[in-house]
């Protein structure tokens, strides 16, 4: 790059890359804001950046090598399959899809794959935290949970206990122990179709019927803002797209 008036003049071929990256980054920033505040992202949020990415990459011939494009879109396909089974939100699929079409070319690993892998770090750390916290602080409470369906292991890894009175005041929080009969359905996650208000009404009914008291514990899990984690993963993947794979290869084979 040449120096002019103390400023670096970018090469012409770098400008389209910056346009696509900036469009993707701004979209993920706005989507993350919506995810953190509302846990809801309109589908139209992704359209402008997708159009920019498609137009720029088509003009530059970035999609000419179909094999690269297929590998870049594979993480989005995986997320799509998971979303169809209700395991993850549709916005997560659209976020990874945007990254895949924005960066179809790669040297070592697809940017979309790196983004996805980085985005999983915080949830994995949360699982480790839950396991340590629950086993150290609530082993006795765990032993009193009767799981008619599911396993206590789900509770250990994916949530934490709080009192019913506190649960009724919380937002973006879902039950892992759903009262049923004389025990609970112990589950690893929650259905994306569940309404928070409906769950709270169910718990209030059990309290009014004397099945639960406000001081009883229920196991809960948060609705994580995964698009925000994808934003963090995208920034990290852009910064380490070449360095990280090289470090891994060096570590493994030397």
C-alpha positions, 0 to 999 in steps of 0.5 A: 500500500502507498502512503499519501498525506500520512494515510494508507491508500487501499488497493482497488481490489481490497475495497469490495472486500471491505464493503462486504465485510462492513455490510456484514458487520453492521448487520450483525451489530444491529441483529445483536442489539435486537437479539440482546434486547428482544430475542427477536430479529426481523427476517428483513434485517439480513436482506440488504447485506445479503444483496450487497454481498451477492452483487459484489461477489458475483461481479468479482467472480467469487462464486465461480469456484463452486467447491469453495462456495459449497464448503462456505455454506455447509455451516449454514446448512448444519444450522438450518437442519438444527433449526428445523428440529427446533434446536436453534433459532432461525436467525442463527441460520440466517446470520451464518448464511450471510457470512457464508455468502459474504466470504465464499473464498478462503485459504484454510478454513471457511470464514463461516465455519470459523465464525460458528466455532468461535460463537460456540466458545461462550456456550461451552464455557457456560456448560462448564460453569453450570456443571461446576456450580451445580455439583458444588452448590446444589448436589443435595437439591439435585438428589431431590429432583424426581425426573419422570422423563429425561435425566438429571444430567441435563440439569447439571449441564444446561441450567441452574436452580432458582426459587419459583418466586425469582423465576416468575420475575425473570425474562428470557428464562425457561424451565428445564424442570417442567412439573408433571404428576408427582415429579418433573420432565427434566429436559436439556433445552426448551422449545422455541415455540414456547411462550414465556407467559404460558410457562409462568401461568403454568407455574402459578397454577401449580403454586395455587394448587399447592404442588409448588411453593414460591420457595421451591427450586426449579431448574432454568436455562436462559435463552442465549443471544446466540446472534451476539456470539456470532458477531463476536465469532465473525470479528475473531474469524476476520482477524484470525482467518489465516493465523489460527489454522496455521497455528493449529497445523504447526501445533499438530504436526510439529 
